Each structure stands twice: as structure tokens, then as C-alpha cells.
Amino acid sequence: MSITQIPHISHLPDNEIEIIHKILIETEIKNLDNISRTRAYLDYYLETPEMIWAFLASMVSRNGGYNMCDLQGEWFPRMLEPAIRQRLFLTYERANWLIFRDAFSQLLLYSYSTKKNTPMFHLLKYLDVSEFMEKEWERFWETRDKKRLMIALIINEQNVIHNPVIRHPVYKKRVFNTFMFSFEDYLHFSTVLFPTCEGELYGASVNGFKSVSKRINLGKRLASILFNPQLYPLFLEFSLNTEHTASRQDYEKYFPFNKKRDTPYLRCTYPIISHHYHHQRDWYKERKFYGKWLEKEVSHRHPVHLTKWYHRKQKQLHALISIKDLFTTI
């Protein structure tokens, strides 16, 4: 969106218009692809450690990249037609792009506010950010409750993608309402993994990916794993020492056995996608808000240590595809 297309922006002082302009440009530059987004989130977190959502976003964004590259790896092309894989890639990419467009502009505005030592969150509306987040940023400025702000950002991001991705007629018909999508476990739509340099994997899954409440709950559960005092240093070590290529080899190379790379690098596989933004009405004004979304406490019904689960699931997937190959060649 061009700054000239923003309604009523001419009423703002010149210095505020300049800030909005700079935020739009920087966000667009760093919203190039999954690699640039993941790096931008991490860099921001390292510079602004109170913004814990940014570290969560970087680790979840890594998973988005892995899911994209799986589609062009050794196994998935043997199970899914090219058109289906392209739809899946565009689904991941669109959600990734929309979340970054919305959230990173908020993070940049916070940085400007800290530099000027004055809250500037009244400008969020000019960046097409929900009224909900304007209230939450103002609350954070007063209370410094970083966990509450992280949860608010989780709530916001899942509502931001709900209509334009999850409920979009094309994605809904051709992705989320298909038989293929019922293979959530195999397609990794619903599982997010946090690796360590010791070759261990932690994470969580969700059943009912199409439910905004369940996706919010997943985000909160993932945050509780990521910032667990015993595990956080391991995840940060991995993040600092492992360049994100979006191939699963990024973390499989740490396994205690030799695992050959069977997924490609993202930038050797996919072109840069030119996205077009279609203005959405503020979800906070359009959709019912549930107070339980802001609850801080979460419970884990299943183990969060997923190393053995992952190896077993990979074997199941490969066996399933091999059986399919056998029957299609008979």
C-alpha cells in the first residue's frame, strides 16, 4: 500500500507521515520471502529482547519455510500433484506474508516510540493495524507486561489471516476443505517443531486448524515451550548458530545419525511472490472477541518432547508414499 493511499494521512504532522513512510518501506523490504522474514524477526528480538513475540515468530516462521520446501522435496512430489503442491505453497506464503506485513510494522512503530520516549500507537490505524492492538500497545507502554503483549499479538495474527486465508473461498475450497487436508499430521500443517543443536525436537500440534481459537491456543502453548527456562537457552543457541535455509536439513544435520538432505533450499526452489493487499475491515470490529483468548495459563495434554515422535512420523510418511508408489506402478 502506497502512503498516498492511506485515508486522512495528510492531517498528520510531517514528522509522523515520515515515520509511517519509513515503516512501510522497511516492512516491504523485509517481507520479501520466508528467509527474510525469519531473519528480520530474530534480528528484531536480539535488538529488543522485551519483544518476546518476535522470537516466537522467528521460530514459527522457520517451520513455515520447512513446510514450503517439503512440497518440493524427495517425498511429497510422489504423493501430491504439482497443482496441489503449488496451492499449498501459496497458502503458507500468503499467511506468512500477511502476518509479517501486519506485525512487523507494529514492532517498528514501537522502536520509534522508544527512541522518542513517547507512545506513538495512535499511528497504528494508518498502518492498517487493528484497534485491538492499539489498545494493547498502550496497555503495554504503561504496564510493561510482555507476556500479555505476546498473547495479544498471537490473537491478532490468527485473526488477521482468518478471513483472507483460512476462510478465503479459493483456499477454503481447494485446500482446507479437501481430503488431502485431512492428512494434517503427515503434511505438518498442525505441528510446529523447535529444534536444538543436540538434535532434540520439541513442539506442539493442534487439531482443528480452521478454528481461530485453537490456533491461538496452539500459539500460547508454543510460547510456553519456547520460553521454558530449561529449554529457552537451547532454542536460542540453535537460532543463533543455524542459518535458516528452509530445508529440514537445518535441524536434521544435528541428529546423532547421518540423515541425508531430502528437502531443497527455499531460494533455490521458489521465486519471489508478488503479493497484492486487499483491504480488510478491522477483525476486532467484525468478529466476536473471546476473553479466554487473553488467559495466560495453558496446559499441555500431550508430551512436548517430540524427537521420537518425529522419527516415527517420518517413517510412517515414507512408508505410506512407498506403498502408494507400489500400487500405482502395478
C-alpha positions as a LaTeX table, in Angstrom:
\begin{tabular}{lrrr}
\hline
Residue & $x$ (\AA) & $y$ (\AA) & $z$ (\AA) \\
\hline
Met1 & 0.00 & 0.00 & 0.00 \\
Ser2 & 1.35 & 3.40 & $-1.00$ \\
Ile3 & 1.41 & 6.11 & 1.63 \\
Thr4 & $-0.70$ & 8.28 & $-0.68$ \\
Gln5 & $-3.49$ & 5.67 & $-0.47$ \\
Ile6 & $-3.81$ & 5.93 & 3.33 \\
Pro7 & $-7.03$ & 7.77 & 4.25 \\
His8 & $-6.69$ & 11.07 & 6.15 \\
Ile9 & $-2.90$ & 10.79 & 6.46 \\
Ser10 & $-2.48$ & 14.36 & 5.23 \\
His11 & $-3.91$ & 15.56 & 8.55 \\
Leu12 & $-0.85$ & 14.25 & 10.40 \\
Pro13 & 2.28 & 16.28 & 11.16 \\
Asp14 & 5.09 & 15.86 & 8.63 \\
Asn15 & 7.34 & 14.00 & 11.07 \\
Glu16 & 4.64 & 11.38 & 11.70 \\
Ile17 & 3.98 & 10.95 & 7.98 \\
Glu18 & 7.73 & 10.39 & 7.52 \\
Ile19 & 7.75 & 7.69 & 10.24 \\
Ile20 & 4.83 & 5.87 & 8.60 \\
His21 & 6.57 & 6.10 & 5.23 \\
Lys22 & 9.81 & 4.63 & 6.65 \\
Ile23 & 7.91 & 1.80 & 8.38 \\
Leu24 & 6.07 & 0.88 & 5.18 \\
Ile25 & 9.31 & 0.80 & 3.19 \\
Glu26 & 11.30 & $-1.25$ & 5.74 \\
Thr27 & 8.44 & $-3.71$ & 6.23 \\
Glu28 & 8.08 & $-4.22$ & 2.48 \\
Ile29 & 11.83 & $-4.77$ & 2.01 \\
Lys30 & 11.99 & $-7.39$ & 4.76 \\
Asn31 & 8.75 & $-9.07$ & 3.65 \\
Leu32 & 10.46 & $-10.49$ & 0.58 \\
Asp33 & 10.21 & $-14.20$ & 1.39 \\
Asn34 & 10.24 & $-16.66$ & 4.29 \\
Ile35 & 14.03 & $-16.35$ & 4.71 \\
Ser36 & 13.99 & $-12.56$ & 5.03 \\
Arg37 & 11.01 & $-12.60$ & 7.40 \\
Thr38 & 12.56 & $-15.18$ & 9.70 \\
Arg39 & 15.81 & $-13.22$ & 9.85 \\
Ala40 & 14.01 & $-9.92$ & 10.47 \\
Tyr41 & 12.05 & $-11.34$ & 13.41 \\
Leu42 & 15.20 & $-12.74$ & 15.01 \\
Asp43 & 17.25 & $-9.58$ & 14.46 \\
Tyr44 & 14.47 & $-7.52$ & 16.00 \\
Tyr45 & 14.28 & $-9.78$ & 19.04 \\
Leu46 & 18.04 & $-9.62$ & 19.60 \\
Glu47 & 17.89 & $-5.82$ & 19.49 \\
Thr48 & 14.64 & $-5.59$ & 21.52 \\
Pro49 & 14.54 & $-8.58$ & 23.90 \\
Glu50 & 11.37 & $-7.44$ & 25.66 \\
Met51 & 9.53 & $-8.21$ & 22.40 \\
Ile52 & 9.37 & $-11.93$ & 23.09 \\
Trp53 & 6.71 & $-12.44$ & 20.39 \\
Ala54 & 9.40 & $-11.68$ & 17.79 \\
Phe55 & 11.45 & $-14.72$ & 18.85 \\
Leu56 & 8.35 & $-16.90$ & 18.79 \\
Ala57 & 7.54 & $-15.54$ & 15.32 \\
Ser58 & 11.03 & $-16.33$ & 14.04 \\
Met59 & 10.85 & $-19.94$ & 15.23 \\
Val60 & 7.34 & $-20.48$ & 13.86 \\
Ser61 & 8.39 & $-18.82$ & 10.59 \\
Arg62 & 11.21 & $-21.39$ & 10.30 \\
Asn63 & 8.54 & $-24.08$ & 10.35 \\
Gly64 & 6.63 & $-22.29$ & 7.62 \\
Gly65 & 9.75 & $-22.45$ & 5.46 \\
Tyr66 & 10.28 & $-26.15$ & 6.18 \\
Asn67 & 6.69 & $-26.85$ & 5.15 \\
Met68 & 7.19 & $-24.96$ & 1.91 \\
Cys69 & 10.34 & $-26.85$ & 0.98 \\
Asp70 & 8.82 & $-30.24$ & 1.89 \\
Leu71 & 6.49 & $-29.73$ & $-1.06$ \\
Gln72 & 9.44 & $-29.86$ & $-3.49$ \\
Gly73 & 11.49 & $-32.43$ & $-1.60$ \\
Glu74 & 12.11 & $-36.09$ & $-2.28$ \\
Trp75 & 8.82 & $-37.39$ & $-0.84$ \\
Phe76 & 5.86 & $-35.06$ & $-1.27$ \\
Pro77 & 6.01 & $-34.85$ & $-5.09$ \\
Arg78 & 5.45 & $-38.62$ & $-5.07$ \\
Met79 & 2.19 & $-38.13$ & $-3.15$ \\
Leu80 & 0.74 & $-34.81$ & $-4.30$ \\
Glu81 & 0.09 & $-33.43$ & $-7.77$ \\
Pro82 & 2.02 & $-30.27$ & $-8.79$ \\
Ala83 & $-1.14$ & $-28.11$ & $-8.74$ \\
Ile84 & $-1.95$ & $-29.18$ & $-5.19$ \\
Arg85 & 1.59 & $-28.54$ & $-4.02$ \\
Gln86 & 1.54 & $-25.10$ & $-5.60$ \\
Arg87 & $-1.73$ & $-24.27$ & $-3.79$ \\
Leu88 & $-0.23$ & $-25.41$ & $-0.50$ \\
Phe89 & 2.89 & $-23.32$ & $-1.05$ \\
Leu90 & 0.80 & $-20.24$ & $-1.81$ \\
Thr91 & $-1.29$ & $-20.86$ & 1.32 \\
Tyr92 & 1.82 & $-20.93$ & 3.53 \\
Glu93 & 3.35 & $-17.98$ & 1.71 \\
Arg94 & 0.21 & $-15.82$ & 1.86 \\
Ala95 & $-0.28$ & $-16.38$ & 5.59 \\
Asn96 & 3.44 & $-15.77$ & 6.23 \\
Trp97 & 3.33 & $-12.52$ & 4.22 \\
Leu98 & 0.11 & $-11.19$ & 5.79 \\
Ile99 & 1.28 & $-11.77$ & 9.36 \\
Phe100 & 4.63 & $-10.07$ & 8.72 \\
Arg101 & 3.02 & $-7.12$ & 6.96 \\
Asp102 & 0.78 & $-6.51$ & 9.96 \\
Ala103 & 3.07 & $-7.38$ & 12.87 \\
Phe104 & 6.44 & $-6.05$ & 11.79 \\
Ser105 & 5.06 & $-2.58$ & 11.22 \\
Gln106 & 3.86 & $-2.67$ & 14.84 \\
Leu107 & 7.30 & $-3.67$ & 16.07 \\
Leu108 & 8.93 & $-0.85$ & 14.09 \\
Leu109 & 6.47 & 1.69 & 15.48 \\
Tyr110 & 7.34 & 0.50 & 18.99 \\
Ser111 & 11.02 & 1.12 & 18.21 \\
Tyr112 & 10.24 & 4.67 & 17.09 \\
Ser113 & 8.22 & 5.17 & 20.27 \\
Thr114 & 11.12 & 4.05 & 22.48 \\
Lys115 & 13.58 & 6.25 & 20.61 \\
Lys116 & 11.35 & 9.27 & 21.10 \\
Asn117 & 10.36 & 8.10 & 24.59 \\
Thr118 & 6.72 & 8.75 & 23.80 \\
Pro119 & 3.97 & 6.34 & 22.67 \\
Met120 & 3.03 & 6.73 & 19.03 \\
Phe121 & 0.44 & 3.96 & 18.81 \\
His122 & $-2.22$ & 6.33 & 17.50 \\
Leu123 & $-0.40$ & 5.82 & 14.17 \\
Leu124 & $-1.24$ & 2.12 & 14.06 \\
Lys125 & $-4.56$ & 2.83 & 12.34 \\
Tyr126 & $-2.63$ & 4.38 & 9.43 \\
Leu127 & $-0.66$ & 1.13 & 9.14 \\
Asp128 & $-3.91$ & $-0.84$ & 8.82 \\
Val129 & $-3.48$ & $-2.43$ & 12.27 \\
Ser130 & $-6.49$ & $-3.45$ & 14.37 \\
Glu131 & $-7.91$ & $-1.21$ & 17.06 \\
Phe132 & $-7.39$ & $-4.18$ & 19.40 \\
Met133 & $-3.61$ & $-3.86$ & 19.06 \\
Glu134 & $-3.67$ & $-0.09$ & 19.57 \\
Lys135 & $-5.26$ & $-0.70$ & 22.98 \\
Glu136 & $-2.83$ & $-3.50$ & 23.79 \\
Trp137 & 0.24 & $-1.47$ & 22.88 \\
Glu138 & $-0.97$ & 1.42 & 25.03 \\
Arg139 & $-1.51$ & $-1.03$ & 27.90 \\
Phe140 & 1.99 & $-2.47$ & 27.40 \\
Trp141 & 3.54 & 1.01 & 27.44 \\
Glu142 & 2.06 & 1.55 & 30.89 \\
Thr143 & 2.44 & $-1.95$ & 32.43 \\
Arg144 & 5.42 & $-3.48$ & 30.53 \\
Asp145 & 3.58 & $-6.81$ & 30.68 \\
Lys146 & 5.48 & $-8.50$ & 27.84 \\
Lys147 & 3.64 & $-11.82$ & 28.18 \\
Arg148 & 0.25 & $-10.12$ & 27.80 \\
Leu149 & 1.51 & $-8.29$ & 24.71 \\
Met150 & 2.84 & $-11.53$ & 23.23 \\
Ile151 & $-0.55$ & $-13.19$ & 23.69 \\
Ala152 & $-2.27$ & $-10.15$ & 22.16 \\
Leu153 & $-0.02$ & $-10.42$ & 19.11 \\
Ile154 & $-0.81$ & $-14.14$ & 18.83 \\
Ile155 & $-4.53$ & $-13.33$ & 18.96 \\
Asn156 & $-4.13$ & $-10.59$ & 16.39 \\
Glu157 & $-2.06$ & $-12.60$ & 13.90 \\
Gln158 & $-4.51$ & $-15.50$ & 13.86 \\
Asn159 & $-7.45$ & $-13.17$ & 13.32 \\
Val160 & $-5.54$ & $-11.27$ & 10.62 \\
Ile161 & $-5.18$ & $-14.42$ & 8.49 \\
His162 & $-8.59$ & $-15.90$ & 9.30 \\
Asn163 & $-10.67$ & $-14.29$ & 6.56 \\
Pro164 & $-8.06$ & $-13.68$ & 3.82 \\
Val165 & $-6.51$ & $-17.18$ & 4.12 \\
Ile166 & $-8.44$ & $-19.70$ & 6.22 \\
Arg167 & $-11.89$ & $-18.59$ & 5.06 \\
His168 & $-10.93$ & $-17.28$ & 1.63 \\
Pro169 & $-13.21$ & $-19.01$ & $-0.91$ \\
Val170 & $-10.32$ & $-20.32$ & $-3.03$ \\
Tyr171 & $-8.15$ & $-21.59$ & $-0.15$ \\
Lys172 & $-11.23$ & $-22.92$ & 1.64 \\
Lys173 & $-12.41$ & $-24.94$ & $-1.35$ \\
Arg174 & $-9.07$ & $-26.05$ & $-2.75$ \\
Val175 & $-7.03$ & $-26.52$ & 0.45 \\
Phe176 & $-8.85$ & $-26.61$ & 3.76 \\
Asn177 & $-11.98$ & $-28.49$ & 2.68 \\
Thr178 & $-10.16$ & $-31.17$ & 0.70 \\
Phe179 & $-9.50$ & $-34.79$ & 1.58 \\
Met180 & $-5.80$ & $-34.01$ & 1.33 \\
Phe181 & $-6.01$ & $-31.60$ & 4.23 \\
Ser182 & $-7.27$ & $-34.42$ & 6.47 \\
Phe183 & $-3.68$ & $-35.68$ & 6.41 \\
Glu184 & $-2.74$ & $-32.85$ & 8.79 \\
Asp185 & $-0.28$ & $-34.97$ & 10.75 \\
Tyr186 & 1.55 & $-36.08$ & 7.64 \\
Leu187 & 1.53 & $-32.71$ & 5.94 \\
His188 & 2.76 & $-30.94$ & 9.11 \\
Phe189 & 0.02 & $-28.31$ & 8.82 \\
Ser190 & $-0.67$ & $-28.64$ & 12.53 \\
Thr191 & 2.70 & $-29.39$ & 14.14 \\
Val192 & 5.36 & $-26.80$ & 14.95 \\
Leu193 & 8.82 & $-28.02$ & 15.93 \\
Phe194 & 11.53 & $-26.25$ & 17.92 \\
Pro195 & 14.94 & $-27.87$ & 17.32 \\
Thr196 & 18.13 & $-27.83$ & 19.41 \\
Cys197 & 21.79 & $-28.23$ & 18.48 \\
Glu198 & 21.74 & $-31.56$ & 20.33 \\
Gly199 & 19.39 & $-32.99$ & 17.74 \\
Glu200 & 16.32 & $-32.90$ & 20.01 \\
Leu201 & 12.93 & $-31.66$ & 18.90 \\
Tyr202 & 10.16 & $-30.05$ & 20.97 \\
Gly203 & 6.82 & $-28.68$ & 19.91 \\
Ala204 & 3.05 & $-28.93$ & 19.82 \\
Ser205 & 0.17 & $-29.73$ & 17.48 \\
Val206 & $-3.42$ & $-28.63$ & 17.01 \\
Asn207 & $-6.49$ & $-30.50$ & 15.86 \\
Gly208 & $-8.96$ & $-28.26$ & 14.08 \\
Phe209 & $-6.56$ & $-25.91$ & 12.29 \\
Lys210 & $-9.51$ & $-24.00$ & 10.82 \\
Ser211 & $-10.58$ & $-22.81$ & 14.30 \\
Val212 & $-9.12$ & $-19.42$ & 15.25 \\
Ser213 & $-9.45$ & $-20.26$ & 18.97 \\
Lys214 & $-7.50$ & $-23.49$ & 18.55 \\
Arg215 & $-4.75$ & $-21.75$ & 16.59 \\
Ile216 & $-4.48$ & $-19.10$ & 19.32 \\
Asn217 & $-4.26$ & $-21.84$ & 21.94 \\
Leu218 & $-1.50$ & $-23.50$ & 19.90 \\
Gly219 & 0.41 & $-20.22$ & 19.79 \\
Lys220 & 0.22 & $-19.86$ & 23.55 \\
Arg221 & 1.32 & $-23.47$ & 24.09 \\
Leu222 & 4.25 & $-22.97$ & 21.73 \\
Ala223 & 5.26 & $-19.84$ & 23.64 \\
Ser224 & 5.20 & $-21.74$ & 26.94 \\
Ile225 & 7.58 & $-24.33$ & 25.43 \\
Leu226 & 9.87 & $-21.78$ & 23.78 \\
Phe227 & 10.31 & $-19.70$ & 26.94 \\
Asn228 & 10.55 & $-22.62$ & 29.36 \\
Pro229 & 13.60 & $-21.64$ & 31.46 \\
Gln230 & 15.31 & $-25.00$ & 30.87 \\
Leu231 & 14.63 & $-25.10$ & 27.13 \\
Tyr232 & 14.90 & $-21.45$ & 26.04 \\
Pro233 & 18.73 & $-21.38$ & 26.04 \\
Leu234 & 18.77 & $-24.44$ & 23.77 \\
Phe235 & 16.38 & $-22.88$ & 21.27 \\
Leu236 & 18.24 & $-19.58$ & 21.29 \\
Glu237 & 21.54 & $-21.41$ & 20.71 \\
Phe238 & 20.04 & $-23.19$ & 17.71 \\
Ser239 & 18.61 & $-19.96$ & 16.34 \\
Leu240 & 21.89 & $-18.07$ & 16.66 \\
Asn241 & 24.03 & $-20.84$ & 15.20 \\
Thr242 & 21.82 & $-22.19$ & 12.42 \\
Glu243 & 21.26 & $-20.25$ & 9.25 \\
His244 & 17.68 & $-20.61$ & 8.07 \\
Thr245 & 17.63 & $-22.13$ & 4.58 \\
Ala246 & 14.10 & $-23.65$ & 4.99 \\
Ser247 & 15.44 & $-27.12$ & 4.26 \\
Arg248 & 14.74 & $-29.54$ & 7.12 \\
Gln249 & 18.44 & $-30.31$ & 6.95 \\
Asp250 & 18.79 & $-27.15$ & 9.09 \\
Tyr251 & 17.93 & $-29.26$ & 12.12 \\
Glu252 & 18.24 & $-32.81$ & 10.81 \\
Lys253 & 22.01 & $-32.25$ & 10.49 \\
Tyr254 & 22.16 & $-32.26$ & 14.30 \\
Phe255 & 20.66 & $-35.76$ & 14.56 \\
Pro256 & 23.03 & $-38.34$ & 16.11 \\
Phe257 & 22.93 & $-40.33$ & 12.85 \\
Asn258 & 23.71 & $-39.36$ & 9.29 \\
Lys259 & 20.50 & $-38.04$ & 7.75 \\
Lys260 & 20.82 & $-37.14$ & 4.08 \\
Arg261 & 19.19 & $-33.93$ & 2.91 \\
Asp262 & 15.92 & $-34.71$ & 1.15 \\
Thr263 & 14.35 & $-31.25$ & 1.08 \\
Pro264 & 15.71 & $-28.37$ & $-1.02$ \\
Tyr265 & 16.75 & $-24.85$ & $-0.08$ \\
Leu266 & 13.93 & $-22.33$ & $-0.39$ \\
Arg267 & 15.76 & $-19.77$ & $-2.50$ \\
Cys268 & 16.86 & $-22.47$ & $-4.94$ \\
Thr269 & 13.29 & $-23.68$ & $-5.25$ \\
Tyr270 & 10.72 & $-20.89$ & $-5.26$ \\
Pro271 & 10.53 & $-17.50$ & $-6.96$ \\
Ile272 & 9.74 & $-14.32$ & $-5.08$ \\
Ile273 & 5.95 & $-13.95$ & $-4.94$ \\
Ser274 & 4.43 & $-10.53$ & $-5.64$ \\
His275 & 1.52 & $-10.14$ & $-3.24$ \\
His276 & $-1.39$ & $-7.77$ & $-3.63$ \\
Tyr277 & $-3.04$ & $-6.48$ & $-0.48$ \\
His278 & $-6.81$ & $-6.30$ & $-0.40$ \\
His279 & $-8.07$ & $-4.05$ & 2.36 \\
Gln280 & $-9.81$ & $-5.94$ & 5.17 \\
Arg281 & $-12.18$ & $-4.48$ & 7.70 \\
Asp282 & $-10.85$ & $-4.50$ & 11.27 \\
Trp283 & $-11.40$ & $-8.05$ & 12.56 \\
Tyr284 & $-11.89$ & $-6.68$ & 16.09 \\
Lys285 & $-14.99$ & $-4.83$ & 14.90 \\
Glu286 & $-16.23$ & $-7.66$ & 12.71 \\
Arg287 & $-15.80$ & $-10.75$ & 14.88 \\
Lys288 & $-16.72$ & $-11.79$ & 18.39 \\
Phe289 & $-13.86$ & $-11.45$ & 20.86 \\
Tyr290 & $-13.45$ & $-14.14$ & 23.50 \\
Gly291 & $-11.93$ & $-13.14$ & 26.83 \\
Lys292 & $-10.42$ & $-16.62$ & 27.22 \\
Trp293 & $-8.03$ & $-15.77$ & 24.38 \\
Leu294 & $-6.13$ & $-13.50$ & 26.79 \\
Glu295 & $-5.73$ & $-16.12$ & 29.51 \\
Lys296 & $-2.03$ & $-16.64$ & 30.22 \\
Glu297 & $-2.11$ & $-20.15$ & 31.64 \\
Val298 & $-2.05$ & $-23.06$ & 29.21 \\
Ser299 & $-1.94$ & $-26.81$ & 29.65 \\
His300 & $-0.24$ & $-29.45$ & 27.55 \\
Arg301 & $-2.33$ & $-32.57$ & 27.01 \\
His302 & 0.47 & $-34.27$ & 25.10 \\
Pro303 & 4.27 & $-34.54$ & 25.56 \\
Val304 & 6.24 & $-31.59$ & 24.20 \\
His305 & 9.42 & $-33.59$ & 23.60 \\
Leu306 & 8.82 & $-34.82$ & 20.06 \\
Thr307 & 12.12 & $-36.33$ & 18.89 \\
Lys308 & 10.92 & $-39.94$ & 18.85 \\
Trp309 & 7.50 & $-38.86$ & 17.54 \\
Tyr310 & 9.16 & $-37.06$ & 14.63 \\
His311 & 11.31 & $-40.02$ & 13.60 \\
Arg312 & 8.30 & $-42.33$ & 13.81 \\
Lys313 & 6.10 & $-39.94$ & 11.83 \\
Gln314 & 8.73 & $-39.60$ & 9.11 \\
Lys315 & 8.93 & $-43.39$ & 8.76 \\
Gln316 & 5.13 & $-43.60$ & 8.55 \\
Leu317 & 5.02 & $-40.93$ & 5.86 \\
His318 & 7.75 & $-42.56$ & 3.79 \\
Ala319 & 6.08 & $-45.98$ & 4.12 \\
Leu320 & 2.72 & $-44.52$ & 3.05 \\
Ile321 & 4.27 & $-42.93$ & $-0.04$ \\
Ser322 & 6.22 & $-46.07$ & $-0.92$ \\
Ile323 & 3.02 & $-48.15$ & $-0.74$ \\
Lys324 & 1.25 & $-45.63$ & $-2.97$ \\
Asp325 & 4.13 & $-45.87$ & $-5.46$ \\
Leu326 & 3.88 & $-49.65$ & $-5.41$ \\
Phe327 & 0.19 & $-49.68$ & $-6.24$ \\
Thr328 & 0.41 & $-47.00$ & $-8.91$ \\
Thr329 & 3.15 & $-48.89$ & $-10.75$ \\
Ile330 & 1.36 & $-52.25$ & $-10.74$ \\
\hline
\end{tabular}
